[in-house]
Structure formats: C-alpha cells, structure tokens
Amino acid sequence: MLQPERACFVIADISGYTSYLVGTELDHAQDVLADLLEVVIGRFQPVLRLAKLEGDAVFTYAPEADVDGSMVLDILESAYFAFQRRVQSIKRGTTCQCNACVLIPRLNLKFCVHDGSFVRQRIAGQEELAGRDVILVHRLLKNSVAETRGLQGYALLTAATVEAMKIDPAAVGMSPHSETYDHIGEVKGYVHNLEARWRDAQASKREFMKAEDADFTVYATIPAPAPLVWEYLTTPERFNQVSPDIVRHEEHSQGRRGVGSSTHCMHGDGSAHMEEILEWRPFEDFTYLMKDPEMGQIRDTVELTPTDGATHLRYSVRMESPEVREMMADPERASALEDVGKQYAALLEQWFAGISAAIGREMAERREELEATERTRKQLADTAAHYWQSRDDWVQAPAGSPSASTS
C-alpha cells in the first residue's frame, strides 16, 4: 500500500517562454532555456529535491519537516535573483542580433508553491509524485497574477503553504490572491512580488565586511552545495543539530529571517548574547552584529563561495566597540584579547567540523538522489554550452557561463 507523505512543492516556471519560443530560432532558444534552468536548479538543490523537468519548468519538493518558511523564501528569492543576474549577464555578453538573443530580457521567472500530501509511484521505471496536491500545484501555473497585477516575476503561495510553513504573509509583504479551478474549487493564497524584492536588493546598502577589514578570519571548505550549507548555518533546526548546547530564540520583525531579525542565544554555561542581522543575501553571504556582555558589539560576516561541488566558507570577525578597540591598541592588553580571538576561532573551527560531519552524513544518505540531480544539471550545462561555443567568434561569454569557465 502506498504511504502518503507531506511536502512543500515548488514549481519554477520561466514566464514568457512560449512567446519567446515562437519568435526565435529553436536551437538557440533551447540552449538559453537549458542555461536558465540550470541556474535555477543550482539555487534549489539539495534543499529542494528535483522531481522532474517539465519543459520550461522545474518541479521540486522538500519533505515538510525538513524546511521552514524563511528558508523557502530564501530559496525563492535566491533563485530569482540568480535568474535575473544571469539574464543580464547574457544580455551584456552577446552582440548577436538574432531574436533568441535580443528577446532574452523579456523572459522572467515565477514560482508556484503548495504544501500538501503525495504518494510515490513508479511509471515506466521512473519515480513520480502523485496525488491531489501535486495536481493542484501544477494547476496554479495557470493563474491571473500577470493580468490582474502586472507581474511576471512572482511567487504564488497557497494559504496551506503559509500556514504549514508558519509564514506571516502581511509581515513579509505578500498580497492576498485567489484562483478557482474546475474539480478543485477556490484556492486561496498570497502573491510575493519578486520584481520588487529584486529592485530592493539592488538598491540596498551593503554591510558586507571584507577579510582584510576583520580582526581575524576562519576558513573552511564544506563538501556540499551552498544552499545546504546556508541552511545549517542559519536555521534553528539545523543549527541545533550541530550546536546542541546553544538554544536560539529568533525574533522576526518582518516575518522571516533577514535584515532586522534578531536572535537570542543561550549557552549551556549560562551565558547569553544577542545577534542582529545587518545584511542577508541567501546562499551568498550574511552579516550580523553580535552584542556580547563582555566584548561589546562584534561584527561578523559569513561568505559562501561554491567551488567544485563544495562550498568555501569565510567567517570574518571584527570588534566594533570603541573601548575594545582601544584595548586592542594597548600592547599590554592586546595579548589577552588575542587569546580571546584564538578561543573564538577554535570554537568556529569546531562548529564548522560539526557542520561538515552532519552534512556528510546527510549527503551519503541521499547519494543516489543527489547524483541523479547532478546528472540533470550536467546535461543542461552541456546543452547551454552549445549557445556559447557556437558563437565564440562574435560573442563574449559572461563570467560563469560554460564556455567562460573552460576558456
């Protein structure tokens, strides 16, 4: 008997692709599609699991117990931002005037998100997800958001999703929306305006701290993609798996983890400190201000850089309080503060080792699934490479494109 499971389903769909396909050269359009889909999957997996490619869409899911609302929003925004940067880089990188190249900026990305149940079944030797909720999330692709709101880049989340993921739609800035479908009825939900989020992200002030501006920096390489490393670094559930002696209590002024959020950390030895997020760029970097009773304000920047299937991690720390900086300039007291820094660095290294071990166990358990996803990404990347390789004499491939990375 098939056992029902619960999951958060996410479909990423390239808006405007049908009209783009009609007006462009087929081989060029397929290359561009493969390029953009590979970018999206790279921001999804392995937190969201690839169910299948569906033409110009990617159908993914995450077991309900494995993901929270803030992480879902991080994934959606990170994928959307990466998509927009990729479209811009292709536009800047090509001098080709064929329709496939000229019309690329018209493409956009939308997401449909629903939380519900499903069963696994095998069809023609392939595992498929089935059930009413799987049908529902696919029906959401046909909606009136573009017509009624003038949006092409957005996420449509059902009410079931925001309830299960404990998302406060008003605090996040989502707008109520509903659709009605035959045999299903009214589906209530919310629209998350990703076009506005993209504009805000581009205009936001950077709080990023470079390594050379820090008092000390710890480096590590974690054998996993950046989204999974980010999840272990930032979500309470994952954090507690590798730091059981620290209790984290989060407060979200805007309904999610991000700029302005604060965390109260209680340590096993009775000590405590507060953390306030200053900058939040999912899967890339975040900066926060730690308020320590003894050391005052401490700025921390964590940067994630993907590298050959792993993630290079940089954790930089700078003492911000004038009193502490004055002490650091005093030769007689500087050595004591250096010892504190060494102890802090040792704790970070221990933490990174714990994260690496926990992620290693998870990756091993999901090996077959992750290998299948990587094969799909490679196939897409190989297809996308054709776009650049066939234009090497008159196109400058953007940084990060398949041909740019091999040149």
C-alpha positions as CSV (number, residue, x, y, z in Angstrom):
1,M,0.0,0.0,0.0
2,L,1.4,3.4,-0.9
3,Q,2.2,5.6,2.1
4,P,1.2,9.2,1.9
5,E,4.0,11.8,2.7
6,R,3.8,15.5,3.2
7,A,5.9,18.0,1.4
8,C,6.3,21.6,0.3
9,F,6.0,21.6,-3.5
10,V,7.7,24.3,-5.6
11,I,7.5,24.7,-9.3
12,A,9.7,27.3,-11.1
13,D,8.4,28.3,-14.5
14,I,10.0,30.6,-17.0
15,S,7.4,33.3,-17.8
16,G,7.1,34.4,-21.4
17,Y,8.9,31.3,-22.8
18,T,6.1,30.2,-25.1
19,S,6.0,33.6,-26.9
20,Y,9.8,33.7,-26.8
21,L,10.0,30.3,-28.5
22,V,7.5,31.2,-31.2
23,G,9.6,34.3,-32.2
24,T,13.1,32.8,-32.0
25,E,15.3,30.1,-33.6
26,L,14.5,26.8,-31.9
27,D,18.1,25.6,-31.3
28,H,19.1,29.0,-29.8
29,A,16.0,29.1,-27.6
30,Q,16.6,25.6,-26.3
31,D,20.2,26.4,-25.4
32,V,19.1,29.5,-23.5
33,L,16.3,27.5,-21.7
34,A,18.9,24.9,-20.6
35,D,21.2,27.7,-19.3
36,L,18.5,29.4,-17.2
37,L,17.0,26.1,-15.8
38,E,20.5,25.0,-14.7
39,V,20.9,28.3,-12.8
40,V,17.5,27.8,-11.0
41,I,18.2,24.2,-10.0
42,G,21.6,25.2,-8.7
43,R,19.8,27.5,-6.2
44,F,17.2,24.9,-5.3
45,Q,19.1,21.7,-4.6
46,P,19.8,19.9,-2.4
47,V,17.3,21.6,0.0
48,L,14.6,21.3,-2.6
49,R,14.6,17.9,-4.3
50,L,14.2,17.6,-8.1
51,A,11.1,15.7,-9.0
52,K,11.4,16.3,-12.8
53,L,12.0,18.8,-15.5
54,E,8.7,19.8,-17.3
55,G,9.6,21.7,-20.4
56,D,10.3,25.3,-19.3
57,A,9.6,24.4,-15.7
58,V,11.3,22.6,-12.8
59,F,9.1,20.6,-10.3
60,T,10.7,20.2,-6.9
61,Y,9.7,19.4,-3.4
62,A,11.0,19.3,0.2
63,P,9.7,17.0,2.9
64,E,7.6,19.2,5.2
65,A,9.7,18.5,8.3
66,D,13.0,19.5,6.5
67,V,12.2,23.1,5.6
68,D,10.8,26.2,7.3
69,G,9.1,29.3,5.8
70,S,12.1,31.6,6.0
71,M,14.2,29.0,4.2
72,V,11.5,28.6,1.5
73,L,11.5,32.4,0.9
74,D,15.4,32.4,0.9
75,I,15.3,29.8,-1.8
76,L,12.7,31.5,-4.0
77,E,14.5,34.9,-3.8
78,S,17.9,33.5,-4.3
79,A,16.8,31.6,-7.4
80,Y,15.0,34.7,-8.8
81,F,18.0,36.9,-8.2
82,A,20.4,34.4,-9.8
83,F,18.0,34.1,-12.8
84,Q,17.9,37.9,-13.2
85,R,21.7,38.3,-12.9
86,R,22.1,35.5,-15.5
87,V,19.7,37.2,-17.9
88,Q,21.6,40.4,-17.5
89,S,24.9,38.8,-18.0
90,I,23.8,37.1,-21.2
91,K,22.4,40.4,-22.5
92,R,25.7,42.2,-21.7
93,G,27.8,39.3,-23.1
94,T,26.3,38.9,-26.5
95,T,26.5,41.1,-29.6
96,C,24.2,38.8,-31.5
97,Q,21.1,40.3,-33.1
98,C,19.2,37.1,-33.6
99,N,15.7,37.0,-32.0
100,A,16.9,34.4,-29.5
101,C,19.5,36.8,-28.1
102,V,17.5,40.1,-28.5
103,L,14.4,38.8,-26.7
104,I,16.2,37.1,-23.7
105,P,15.4,40.2,-21.4
106,R,11.7,39.5,-21.9
107,L,12.0,36.3,-20.0
108,N,11.1,36.2,-16.3
109,L,10.6,33.6,-13.6
110,K,7.6,32.7,-11.5
111,F,7.0,30.2,-8.7
112,C,4.0,28.2,-7.6
113,V,4.2,26.8,-4.0
114,H,1.9,24.5,-2.2
115,D,2.1,22.3,0.9
116,G,0.3,19.0,0.9
117,S,0.4,15.3,0.6
118,F,1.6,12.9,-2.1
119,V,2.5,9.3,-2.8
120,R,5.4,7.9,-4.7
121,Q,4.7,5.6,-7.7
122,R,6.8,4.2,-10.5
123,I,5.7,4.8,-14.1
124,A,7.9,3.4,-16.9
125,G,10.7,2.8,-14.4
126,Q,10.7,6.4,-13.2
127,E,9.5,7.6,-9.8
128,E,6.6,10.1,-10.0
129,L,4.9,12.1,-7.3
130,A,1.1,11.7,-7.4
131,G,-1.9,13.0,-5.6
132,R,-4.5,15.8,-5.4
133,D,-2.0,18.3,-4.1
134,V,0.5,17.5,-6.9
135,I,-2.2,18.3,-9.4
136,L,-3.1,21.5,-7.5
137,V,0.4,23.0,-7.6
138,H,0.5,22.4,-11.3
139,R,-2.9,24.0,-11.8
140,L,-1.5,27.1,-10.1
141,L,0.7,27.7,-13.1
142,K,-2.4,28.9,-15.0
143,N,-3.3,31.9,-12.9
144,S,-4.4,35.5,-13.3
145,V,-1.5,37.2,-11.4
146,A,0.1,38.7,-14.5
147,E,-3.2,40.0,-15.8
148,T,-4.5,41.4,-12.5
149,R,-1.3,42.7,-11.0
150,G,1.0,43.3,-14.0
151,L,3.7,41.0,-12.6
152,Q,5.8,38.5,-14.5
153,G,8.2,37.7,-11.6
154,Y,6.5,36.5,-8.5
155,A,5.8,33.6,-6.2
156,L,2.2,32.4,-5.7
157,L,1.9,30.6,-2.4
158,T,-1.2,28.8,-1.3
159,A,-2.8,29.5,2.1
160,A,-2.0,25.9,3.0
161,T,1.7,26.8,2.5
162,V,1.9,29.9,4.6
163,E,0.0,28.1,7.4
164,A,2.2,25.0,7.3
165,M,5.4,27.0,6.9
166,K,4.4,29.5,9.6
167,I,4.8,32.5,7.3
168,D,3.2,35.8,8.3
169,P,2.1,37.0,4.8
170,A,1.3,40.5,5.9
171,A,4.7,40.9,7.7
172,V,6.5,39.6,4.6
173,G,4.6,42.0,2.4
174,M,2.5,39.4,0.5
175,S,-0.8,40.3,-1.1
176,P,-3.9,38.0,-0.8
177,H,-4.9,36.3,-4.0
178,S,-7.3,33.5,-5.1
179,E,-7.9,31.3,-8.1
180,T,-10.7,28.9,-9.0
181,Y,-10.2,25.7,-10.8
182,D,-12.5,23.0,-12.2
183,H,-12.9,20.0,-9.9
184,I,-10.8,21.8,-7.2
185,G,-12.7,24.9,-6.4
186,E,-11.3,28.1,-4.9
187,V,-7.7,28.1,-3.9
188,K,-6.7,31.0,-1.6
189,G,-3.2,32.2,-1.4
190,Y,-0.7,35.1,-1.5
191,V,1.5,36.8,-4.1
192,H,5.1,37.6,-3.2
193,N,6.3,40.3,-5.5
194,L,9.8,39.2,-6.6
195,E,10.3,42.0,-9.0
196,A,10.1,44.5,-6.1
197,R,12.4,42.3,-4.0
198,W,14.9,42.3,-6.8
199,R,14.8,46.1,-7.1
200,D,15.1,46.5,-3.3
201,A,18.1,44.1,-3.2
202,Q,19.9,46.1,-5.9
203,A,19.3,49.4,-4.0
204,S,20.1,48.1,-0.5
205,K,23.1,49.4,1.4
206,R,25.9,46.9,1.7
207,E,27.1,45.9,5.2
208,F,29.5,43.3,3.9
209,M,32.9,43.1,5.6
210,K,36.0,42.1,3.6
211,A,38.5,39.7,5.2
212,E,41.2,42.4,5.2
213,D,38.9,44.6,7.4
214,A,38.4,41.9,10.0
215,D,40.4,41.3,13.2
216,F,40.5,37.6,12.3
217,T,39.1,35.2,9.8
218,V,38.4,31.5,9.8
219,Y,38.2,29.5,6.6
220,A,36.6,26.1,5.9
221,T,35.5,24.0,2.9
222,I,32.2,22.1,3.4
223,P,31.6,19.2,0.9
224,A,28.1,20.3,-0.1
225,P,26.3,22.9,-2.2
226,A,25.9,26.4,-0.8
227,P,22.1,26.2,-0.1
228,L,22.5,23.2,2.2
229,V,25.4,24.8,4.0
230,W,23.4,28.0,4.4
231,E,20.5,26.0,5.9
232,Y,22.9,24.5,8.5
233,L,24.3,27.9,9.3
234,T,21.1,29.9,9.6
235,T,18.0,27.8,10.5
236,P,17.4,26.9,14.2
237,E,16.6,23.2,13.4
238,R,19.9,22.6,11.5
239,F,21.9,24.8,13.9
240,N,20.7,22.8,16.9
241,Q,21.8,19.5,15.3
242,V,25.5,20.7,15.4
243,S,25.3,23.0,18.4
244,P,23.1,21.2,21.0
245,D,24.5,23.3,23.9
246,I,23.1,26.6,22.4
247,V,19.4,27.5,22.4
248,R,18.4,30.0,19.8
249,H,15.3,32.1,20.0
250,E,14.5,34.2,16.9
251,E,12.5,37.4,16.6
252,H,11.5,38.4,13.1
253,S,10.2,42.0,12.7
254,Q,9.4,41.4,9.1
255,G,8.0,37.8,9.4
256,R,11.2,36.0,8.4
257,R,14.9,35.8,8.9
258,G,16.6,38.7,7.3
259,V,17.7,42.3,7.8
260,G,16.4,43.5,11.2
261,S,15.9,40.0,12.6
262,S,17.4,39.2,16.0
263,T,18.4,36.0,17.8
264,H,18.8,35.5,21.5
265,C,21.5,32.7,22.1
266,M,21.5,30.9,25.4
267,H,24.7,28.9,26.1
268,G,25.0,25.8,28.2
269,D,27.3,27.6,30.7
270,G,24.6,30.2,31.4
271,S,26.0,33.0,29.2
272,A,24.0,34.7,26.5
273,H,24.3,37.2,23.7
274,M,22.1,38.9,21.1
275,E,22.6,38.9,17.3
276,E,21.1,41.3,14.9
277,I,21.2,40.7,11.1
278,L,22.5,43.7,9.1
279,E,22.7,42.1,5.7
280,W,21.1,39.0,4.2
281,R,21.9,37.6,0.8
282,P,20.7,34.0,0.7
283,F,23.4,31.4,-0.2
284,E,26.0,34.1,-0.7
285,D,26.7,36.0,2.5
286,F,25.2,37.5,5.6
287,T,26.5,40.0,8.2
288,Y,25.3,40.4,11.7
289,L,26.1,42.4,14.8
290,M,26.7,40.4,18.0
291,K,26.1,42.1,21.3
292,D,28.2,40.4,23.9
293,P,28.0,41.4,27.6
294,E,31.8,41.4,27.9
295,M,33.2,42.3,24.5
296,G,30.5,44.7,23.4
297,Q,29.5,44.8,19.7
298,I,31.1,42.3,17.3
299,R,30.6,42.4,13.6
300,D,30.6,39.0,11.8
301,T,30.4,38.4,8.1
302,V,29.9,34.9,6.7
303,E,30.6,34.4,3.0
304,L,29.8,31.3,1.0
305,T,31.6,30.6,-2.3
306,P,30.7,27.5,-4.4
307,T,33.7,25.6,-5.6
308,D,33.8,22.2,-7.4
309,G,30.7,20.7,-5.7
310,A,31.7,22.1,-2.3
311,T,31.3,25.4,-0.5
312,H,34.2,27.5,0.6
313,L,33.3,29.3,3.8
314,R,34.8,32.5,5.1
315,Y,33.9,33.7,8.6
316,S,35.3,37.1,9.5
317,V,35.1,38.9,12.9
318,R,35.7,42.5,13.9
319,M,35.4,44.1,17.3
320,E,33.3,47.2,16.9
321,S,33.1,48.7,20.4
322,P,35.5,51.7,20.8
323,E,36.5,50.6,24.3
324,V,37.6,47.2,23.0
325,R,39.4,48.6,20.0
326,E,41.3,50.9,22.4
327,M,42.3,47.9,24.4
328,M,43.5,46.2,21.3
329,A,45.8,49.1,20.6
330,D,47.3,48.8,24.1
331,P,50.3,46.4,23.9
332,E,49.9,45.4,27.5
333,R,46.3,44.2,27.0
334,A,46.5,43.2,23.3
335,S,47.8,39.7,24.1
336,A,44.8,38.9,26.3
337,L,42.4,39.9,23.6
338,E,44.4,37.8,21.1
339,D,43.8,34.8,23.3
340,V,40.1,35.6,23.3
341,G,40.2,35.7,19.5
342,K,42.0,32.4,19.3
343,Q,39.4,30.8,21.5
344,Y,36.7,32.2,19.4
345,A,38.4,30.9,16.2
346,A,38.8,27.5,17.8
347,L,35.0,27.4,18.6
348,L,34.2,28.4,14.9
349,E,36.5,25.6,13.6
350,Q,34.8,23.1,15.9
351,W,31.4,24.3,14.7
352,F,32.4,24.0,11.0
353,A,33.7,20.5,11.6
354,G,30.4,19.6,13.2
355,I,28.5,21.0,10.2
356,S,30.8,19.2,7.7
357,A,30.2,15.9,9.5
358,A,26.4,16.3,9.7
359,I,26.2,17.4,6.1
360,G,28.4,14.5,5.1
361,R,26.0,12.0,6.7
362,E,23.0,13.6,5.0
363,M,24.7,13.7,1.6
364,A,25.6,10.0,2.0
365,E,22.0,9.0,2.8
366,R,20.8,10.9,-0.2
367,R,23.6,9.9,-2.6
368,E,21.5,8.4,-5.4
369,E,19.1,11.2,-5.5
370,L,21.8,13.9,-5.5
371,E,23.8,12.1,-8.2
372,A,20.7,12.0,-10.4
373,T,20.2,15.7,-9.9
374,E,23.8,16.4,-10.8
375,R,23.5,14.4,-14.0
376,T,20.5,16.5,-14.9
377,R,22.4,19.7,-14.2
378,K,25.3,18.5,-16.3
379,Q,23.1,17.7,-19.2
380,L,21.6,21.2,-19.0
381,A,25.1,22.7,-18.7
382,D,26.3,20.8,-21.7
383,T,23.3,21.9,-23.8
384,A,23.8,25.5,-22.6
385,A,27.5,25.3,-23.6
386,H,26.4,25.0,-27.2
387,Y,25.0,28.5,-27.1
388,W,28.4,30.0,-26.3
389,Q,30.6,27.5,-28.2
390,S,28.8,28.2,-31.5
391,R,29.3,31.9,-31.1
392,D,32.9,32.1,-29.9
393,D,33.9,34.3,-32.8
394,W,31.4,37.1,-32.1
395,V,30.2,36.6,-28.5
396,Q,31.9,37.2,-25.2
397,A,30.5,34.6,-22.8
398,P,29.5,36.1,-19.4
399,A,31.5,35.1,-16.4
400,G,30.3,31.8,-15.1
401,S,29.0,30.5,-18.4
402,P,30.1,27.0,-19.5
403,S,32.5,28.4,-22.2
404,A,33.8,31.1,-19.9
405,S,34.7,28.6,-17.2
406,T,36.6,26.4,-19.6
407,S,38.4,29.1,-21.6
